């Protein structure tokens, strides 16, 4: 359909919880197509609707040659954890070790309103969690330890893309995740 502009850290849409999708219509199918086109062009492993300025609970992913999308997702997470390098299209060139559950089961709907379930481990689990966080207004640096978050913020403040966002009046909002971190982070 169309490649959209990716919103960068500092844009309020990234830290605002998204609304539940209630209409499974042509407009939703266009949104999913735009998310896929934008994600594949970036390229990224996932993209949530708020990242293109649409505050709806929809995301796409492309992991291990598997392309998918999910509407109104809920997650069930394993207690087993993984550490791994994580970045985000809304934070260009910023990557940090981020704790995530080793396995995630995401349940929701496809763009036609049919129920689906995605069972992911390792990288797919990480992508499902990362994108669902976006729908809850949580960005990946919210999941970092206090010292890593401080280092990330310093790196962000020194980034050219962040200076350009501030010139447009976009200032970051940092918040602590309301989700359990299984004793990690904060």
SELO-436361 format. One record per residue: residue number from 0; residue in three letters; x negated, y negated, z of N, C-alpha, C, O in turn. Coordinates in steps of 0.05 Angstrom, whole numbers, always signed. Layout:
n|res|n_px|n_py|n_pz|ca_px|ca_py|ca_pz|c_px|c_py|c_pz|o_px|o_py|o_pz
NUM|ALA|X|Y|Z|X|Y|Z|X|Y|Z|X|Y|Z
...
//
This chain:
n|res|n_px|n_py|n_pz|ca_px|ca_py|ca_pz|c_px|c_py|c_pz|o_px|o_py|o_pz
0|UNK|-17|+24|+0|+0|+0|+0|-18|-25|+0|-21|-38|-21
1|UNK|-29|-32|+24|-45|-56|+25|-65|-55|+48|-58|-45|+70
2|UNK|-89|-65|+43|-109|-67|+64|-103|-92|+80|-100|-114|+69
3|UNK|-101|-89|+106|-95|-112|+124|-119|-121|+139|-139|-106|+141
4|UNK|-118|-145|+149|-140|-156|+166|-139|-142|+193|-118|-140|+205
5|UNK|-162|-134|+203|-164|-121|+229|-168|-143|+250|-186|-159|+248
6|UNK|-151|-143|+270|-153|-163|+292|-177|-156|+309|-182|-133|+315
7|UNK|-192|-177|+317|-216|-173|+333|-211|-179|+363|-192|-194|+369
8|UNK|-228|-168|+380|-226|-173|+408|-223|-203|+414|-238|-219|+403
9|UNK|-204|-210|+431|-198|-238|+436|-170|-244|+427|-157|-262|+437
10|UNK|-160|-229|+407|-133|-232|+398|-113|-221|+418|-116|-197|+426
11|UNK|-94|-236|+428|-75|-227|+449|-60|-202|+441|-52|-187|+459
12|UNK|-56|-196|+416|-40|-172|+408|-55|-147|+417|-42|-126|+421
13|UNK|-81|-148|+420|-96|-124|+428|-93|-117|+457|-99|-94|+465
14|UNK|-85|-135|+474|-82|-130|+502|-53|-132|+512|-47|-134|+535
15|UNK|-34|-130|+492|-6|-131|+498|+6|-104|+492|+3|-94|+469
16|UNK|+20|-91|+511|+32|-65|+504|+52|-68|+480|+67|-87|+478
17|UNK|+50|-48|+463|+67|-47|+439|+95|-37|+445|+99|-23|+464
18|UNK|+113|-45|+428|+141|-37|+431|+146|-10|+418|+133|-3|+398
19|UNK|+165|+5|+428|+173|+31|+418|+186|+27|+390|+202|+8|+387
20|UNK|+181|+44|+372|+193|+44|+345|+222|+55|+349|+226|+76|+360
21|UNK|+241|+40|+338|+269|+50|+339|+280|+55|+312|+300|+71|+309
22|UNK|+269|+43|+291|+279|+47|+264|+258|+62|+247|+236|+52|+243
23|UNK|+265|+86|+238|+248|+102|+221|+256|+97|+192|+271|+113|+181
24|UNK|+247|+75|+181|+257|+65|+156|+234|+60|+136|+211|+67|+142
25|UNK|+241|+48|+114|+220|+42|+93|+199|+24|+104|+175|+26|+97
26|UNK|+206|+5|+121|+187|-14|+133|+166|+2|+150|+142|-5|+149
27|UNK|+175|+22|+165|+156|+38|+181|+138|+54|+162|+114|+56|+167
28|UNK|+149|+65|+141|+132|+80|+122|+111|+62|+109|+88|+70|+104
29|UNK|+118|+37|+103|+99|+17|+92|+78|+11|+113|+54|+9|+106
30|UNK|+85|+8|+138|+66|+4|+159|+46|+26|+161|+22|+22|+163
31|UNK|+56|+51|+161|+37|+75|+162|+19|+74|+138|-5|+80|+141
32|UNK|+29|+69|+114|+12|+67|+90|-9|+46|+93|-33|+50|+86
33|UNK|-2|+22|+104|-21|+0|+108|-42|+8|+128|-66|+2|+124
34|UNK|-34|+22|+149|-53|+31|+170|-73|+50|+157|-97|+48|+162
35|UNK|-63|+69|+142|-81|+89|+129|-100|+75|+110|-125|+79|+111
36|UNK|-90|+57|+92|-107|+43|+73|-128|+27|+87|-152|+27|+79
37|UNK|-121|+13|+108|-139|-5|+123|-160|+12|+138|-184|+5|+137
38|UNK|-151|+34|+150|-170|+51|+165|-190|+64|+146|-214|+64|+152
39|UNK|-181|+74|+123|-199|+87|+104|-218|+67|+92|-241|+74|+85
40|UNK|-210|+42|+88|-227|+22|+76|-248|+13|+96|-270|+4|+88
41|UNK|-243|+15|+122|-261|+3|+142|-288|+15|+144|-307|-1|+146
42|UNK|-294|+39|+143|-278|+63|+150|-278|+68|+180|-297|+60|+194
43|UNK|-256|+80|+189|-254|+85|+217|-242|+113|+222|-232|+125|+203
44|UNK|-243|+122|+247|-232|+148|+254|-203|+145|+263|-189|+165|+267
45|UNK|-194|+120|+267|-166|+115|+275|-160|+85|+274|-178|+69|+274
46|UNK|-135|+79|+273|-126|+51|+273|-98|+50|+284|-80|+65|+275
47|UNK|-93|+32|+303|-67|+28|+315|-54|+3|+303|-68|-16|+296
48|UNK|-28|+3|+302|-13|-20|+291|-20|-47|+303|-23|-66|+289
49|UNK|-24|-49|+330|-32|-75|+341|-58|-85|+329|-62|-110|+328
50|UNK|-75|-68|+320|-101|-77|+308|-97|-91|+281|-115|-105|+272
51|UNK|-74|-89|+269|-68|-104|+246|-45|-125|+252|-32|-135|+233
52|UNK|-41|-130|+277|-23|-151|+286|+6|-142|+288|+24|-159|+290
53|UNK|+12|-116|+287|+39|-106|+289|+43|-93|+316|+31|-72|+321
54|UNK|+59|-105|+334|+61|-94|+361|+81|-71|+364|+100|-72|+380
55|UNK|+76|-50|+348|+92|-26|+350|+75|-1|+357|+51|-1|+351
56|UNK|+88|+19|+368|+74|+43|+378|+70|+63|+354|+84|+83|+352
57|UNK|+50|+56|+338|+44|+73|+314|+14|+73|+311|+1|+52|+314
58|UNK|+2|+96|+305|-26|+96|+298|-32|+118|+277|-16|+136|+273
59|UNK|-55|+115|+264|-65|+135|+245|-92|+145|+255|-105|+132|+271
60|UNK|-100|+168|+244|-127|+178|+250|-137|+194|+225|-122|+204|+209
61|UNK|-164|+195|+224|-177|+211|+203|-202|+223|+217|-223|+210|+219
62|UNK|-199|+248|+225|-220|+262|+239|-224|+290|+227|-205|+304|+222
63|UNK|-249|+297|+221|-255|+323|+209|-238|+328|+185|-227|+350|+182
64|UNK|-237|+309|+167|-221|+310|+142|-191|+315|+147|-177|+323|+128
65|UNK|-182|+309|+171|-153|+312|+177|-142|+283|+180|-150|+268|+198
66|UNK|-123|+277|+163|-110|+251|+163|-82|+254|+176|-67|+273|+169
67|UNK|-76|+237|+194|-49|+239|+207|-40|+212|+218|-55|+192|+218
68|UNK|-15|+212|+227|-4|+189|+240|+15|+198|+262|+25|+221|+261
69|UNK|+20|+180|+280|+38|+187|+303|+54|+162|+310|+42|+140|+311
70|UNK|+79|+166|+315|+97|+144|+324|+107|+150|+352|+115|+173|+358
71|UNK|+107|+130|+369|+116|+133|+397|+103|+156|+412|+117|+173|+423
72|UNK|+76|+157|+412|+62|+180|+424|+63|+180|+454|+64|+159|+467
73|UNK|+62|+204|+465|+56|+208|+494|+33|+228|+495|+31|+245|+477
74|UNK|+17|+226|+515|-7|+243|+517|-6|+261|+542|+3|+252|+563
75|UNK|-16|+285|+539|-22|+302|+562|-52|+308|+560|-61|+318|+539
76|UNK|-66|+302|+581|-95|+304|+581|-106|+326|+598|-94|+332|+619
77|UNK|-128|+338|+590|-141|+359|+606|-156|+345|+629|-161|+321|+628
78|UNK|-162|+360|+650|-178|+349|+672|-207|+350|+665|-223|+334|+676
79|UNK|-215|+367|+646|-243|+369|+637|-249|+344|+621|-234|+335|+604
80|UNK|-272|+332|+628|-280|+307|+615|-303|+310|+596|-318|+330|+596
81|UNK|-306|+290|+579|-329|+289|+560|-339|+260|+561|-324|+241|+566
82|UNK|-364|+257|+556|-377|+231|+552|-385|+230|+523|-393|+250|+511
83|UNK|-381|+207|+510|-389|+205|+482|-390|+176|+474|-377|+158|+485
84|UNK|-406|+171|+453|-409|+145|+442|-382|+137|+429|-370|+153|+414
85|UNK|-373|+113|+435|-347|+105|+424|-349|+76|+415|-362|+59|+428
86|UNK|-336|+70|+394|-334|+43|+384|-306|+37|+375|-288|+53|+380
87|UNK|-302|+14|+363|-275|+6|+356|-276|-14|+333|-294|-31|+333
88|UNK|-258|-12|+314|-258|-31|+292|-253|-59|+301|-259|-78|+286
89|UNK|-240|-63|+324|-235|-89|+335|-259|-101|+350|-258|-123|+360
90|UNK|-281|-85|+352|-306|-93|+365|-329|-86|+347|-344|-67|+352
91|UNK|-332|-100|+324|-352|-92|+305|-380|-88|+317|-390|-105|+332
92|UNK|-393|-66|+311|-420|-59|+319|-424|-56|+349|-447|-54|+358
93|UNK|-403|-54|+365|-405|-49|+393|-399|-20|+399|-377|-11|+392
94|UNK|-417|-6|+412|-413|+23|+418|-424|+28|+446|-445|+19|+454
95|UNK|-409|+44|+461|-417|+51|+488|-407|+79|+495|-387|+89|+485
96|UNK|-423|+93|+512|-414|+118|+523|-388|+113|+539|-387|+97|+557
97|UNK|-367|+128|+532|-341|+123|+543|-329|+150|+553|-328|+169|+537
98|UNK|-321|+152|+578|-309|+177|+588|-281|+181|+577|-265|+162|+576
99|UNK|-276|+205|+568|-249|+213|+558|-244|+242|+566|-262|+257|+573
100|UNK|-219|+249|+566|-211|+277|+571|-222|+293|+547|-222|+284|+525
101|UNK|-230|+318|+553|-240|+336|+532|-219|+344|+512|-224|+349|+489
102|UNK|-194|+346|+522|-172|+356|+506|-148|+337|+510|-143|+328|+532
103|UNK|-133|+332|+488|-109|+316|+490|-88|+329|+472|-93|+337|+450
104|UNK|-64|+330|+483|-41|+338|+467|-23|+313|+464|-13|+302|+484
105|UNK|-20|+304|+439|-4|+281|+433|+23|+290|+421|+23|+305|+402
106|UNK|+44|+280|+433|+71|+287|+422|+85|+261|+414|+82|+241|+428
107|UNK|+99|+262|+392|+113|+238|+383|+129|+246|+358|+140|+267|+356
108|UNK|+129|+227|+339|+144|+231|+314|+128|+223|+290|+109|+208|+292
109|UNK|+135|+235|+267|+123|+225|+242|+140|+201|+232|+159|+194|+245
110|UNK|+132|+190|+210|+146|+166|+200|+175|+171|+191|+189|+152|+186
111|UNK|+182|+196|+189|+210|+203|+182|+227|+209|+206|+251|+216|+204
112|UNK|+215|+207|+231|+230|+212|+255|+230|+241|+264|+245|+249|+282
113|UNK|+214|+258|+251|+213|+286|+258|+192|+290|+280|+170|+279|+278
114|UNK|+199|+306|+301|+180|+309|+323|+155|+324|+314|+156|+343|+299
115|UNK|+132|+315|+324|+107|+329|+318|+90|+330|+344|+93|+314|+362
116|UNK|+71|+349|+344|+52|+352|+366|+25|+356|+354|+22|+372|+335
117|UNK|+5|+342|+365|-23|+345|+356|-39|+353|+380|-40|+339|+400
118|UNK|-53|+375|+377|-70|+386|+399|-99|+382|+390|-109|+394|+371
119|UNK|-113|+363|+404|-140|+357|+396|-160|+361|+418|-154|+358|+442
120|UNK|-184|+369|+411|-206|+371|+430|-230|+355|+419|-231|+349|+396
121|UNK|-248|+349|+437|-272|+334|+431|-266|+308|+416|-253|+290|+427
122|UNK|-275|+305|+391|-272|+280|+376|-243|+272|+370|-236|+249|+372
123|UNK|-227|+292|+362|-199|+286|+357|-185|+278|+383|-169|+259|+383
124|UNK|-191|+291|+405|-180|+283|+431|-188|+254|+438|-171|+238|+447
125|UNK|-213|+247|+433|-223|+220|+437|-207|+200|+420|-198|+179|+430
126|UNK|-203|+206|+395|-189|+188|+377|-160|+185|+386|-149|+163|+386
127|UNK|-146|+207|+393|-118|+205|+402|-116|+188|+427|-97|+172|+429
128|UNK|-135|+191|+446|-134|+174|+470|-140|+145|+464|-127|+127|+474
129|UNK|-160|+140|+447|-168|+113|+440|-145|+98|+427|-139|+75|+434
130|UNK|-132|+111|+408|-110|+97|+394|-85|+94|+411|-72|+73|+409
131|UNK|-79|+113|+428|-57|+110|+447|-63|+88|+466|-44|+72|+473
132|UNK|-88|+85|+475|-95|+62|+492|-88|+36|+479|-77|+18|+491
133|UNK|-94|+33|+453|-87|+9|+438|-58|+2|+441|-50|-21|+443
134|UNK|-41|+23|+440|-12|+18|+441|-3|+9|+469|+18|-3|+472
135|UNK|-20|+15|+489|-15|+7|+517|-28|-19|+524|-27|-28|+547
136|UNK|-41|-32|+504|-55|-57|+509|-82|-53|+523|-92|-72|+536
137|UNK|-94|-30|+520|-119|-23|+533|-140|-20|+510|-136|-7|+491
138|UNK|-163|-33|+514|-185|-31|+495|-207|-14|+508|-208|-11|+532
139|UNK|-224|-2|+491|-242|+18|+501|-261|+7|+523|-270|+23|+540
140|UNK|-268|-19|+522|-286|-29|+543|-273|-29|+570|-287|-30|+591
141|UNK|-246|-27|+571|-232|-24|+597|-239|+2|+610|-237|+5|+635
142|UNK|-248|+22|+595|-254|+49|+605|-283|+51|+614|-291|+71|+626
143|UNK|-299|+31|+610|-328|+32|+617|-332|+27|+647|-316|+16|+661
144|UNK|-355|+37|+656|-364|+31|+683|-367|+0|+686|-370|-13|+665
145|UNK|-367|-9|+710|-370|-38|+714|-396|-49|+701|-395|-70|+689
146|UNK|-418|-35|+705|-443|-45|+693|-443|-44|+663|-453|-62|+650
147|UNK|-432|-22|+651|-430|-21|+622|-411|-42|+611|-416|-53|+589
148|UNK|-389|-47|+625|-370|-67|+616|-384|-95|+616|-380|-111|+598
149|UNK|-400|-100|+636|-414|-125|+638|-434|-128|+615|-436|-149|+602
150|UNK|-448|-106|+609|-467|-106|+586|-452|-109|+559|-461|-124|+542
151|UNK|-430|-96|+557|-414|-98|+532|-404|-127|+529|-405|-138|+506
152|UNK|-395|-139|+550|-385|-167|+548|-407|-186|+540|-403|-205|+525
153|UNK|-431|-181|+550|-454|-198|+542|-460|-194|+512|-464|-214|+498
154|UNK|-459|-169|+503|-464|-164|+475|-442|-176|+457|-447|-187|+436
155|UNK|-417|-175|+467|-395|-187|+452|-398|-217|+451|-394|-229|+429
156|UNK|-404|-230|+473|-407|-259|+474|-429|-268|+454|-427|-291|+444
157|UNK|-449|-252|+449|-471|-259|+431|-465|-251|+402|-481|-258|+385
158|UNK|-443|-238|+397|-437|-229|+370|-425|-252|+353|-410|-269|+363
159|UNK|-434|-253|+328|-424|-274|+309|-394|-273|+306|-381|-294|+305
160|UNK|-382|-249|+304|-354|-246|+300|-338|-257|+323|-316|-268|+320
161|UNK|-350|-255|+348|-335|-265|+371|-336|-295|+372|-316|-308|+380
162|UNK|-358|-307|+364|-360|-336|+363|-340|-347|+343|-327|-368|+348
163|UNK|-337|-333|+321|-317|-342|+301|-289|-340|+312|-272|-358|+307
164|UNK|-283|-319|+328|-256|-316|+340|-252|-338|+360|-230|-349|+361
165|UNK|-272|-345|+376|-268|-366|+396|-264|-393|+382|-249|-409|+392
166|UNK|-276|-397|+359|-272|-422|+344|-242|-424|+335|-232|-446|+331
167|UNK|-229|-401|+333|-201|-401|+325|-183|-402|+350|-158|-401|+348
168|UNK|-195|-405|+374|-179|-407|+398|-172|-381|+411|-155|-380|+429
169|UNK|-184|-359|+402|-178|-332|+413|-198|-326|+436|-222|-325|+431
170|UNK|-189|-323|+460|-206|-317|+483|-199|-290|+494|-176|-282|+494
171|UNK|-219|-275|+502|-214|-247|+511|-199|-246|+537|-202|-263|+555
172|UNK|-184|-224|+540|-171|-217|+565|-182|-190|+573|-178|-171|+558
173|UNK|-194|-189|+596|-205|-163|+606|-187|-154|+628|-181|-170|+646
174|UNK|-179|-129|+628|-162|-119|+649|-171|-91|+656|-185|-78|+640
175|UNK|-164|-82|+679|-171|-56|+688|-149|-37|+679|-126|-43|+682
176|UNK|-157|-14|+669|-138|+6|+659|-119|+15|+681|-129|+21|+704
177|UNK|-93|+18|+676|-75|+29|+696|-75|+59|+696|-63|+71|+713
178|UNK|-90|+71|+678|-90|+100|+676|-113|+112|+692|-133|+99|+697
179|UNK|-109|+136|+701|-130|+149|+717|-155|+153|+700|-153|+160|+676
180|UNK|-178|+149|+711|-203|+153|+698|-217|+177|+709|-241|+182|+704
181|UNK|-202|+194|+723|-213|+218|+735|-239|+213|+751|-258|+228|+750
182|UNK|-238|+191|+766|-261|+184|+783|-284|+170|+768|-304|+164|+781
183|UNK|-280|+164|+743|-301|+151|+727|-293|+123|+720|-269|+116|+719
184|UNK|-312|+106|+715|-306|+79|+708|-301|+62|+732|-303|+71|+755
185|UNK|-293|+37|+727|-289|+17|+748|-314|+14|+763|-315|-2|+782
//
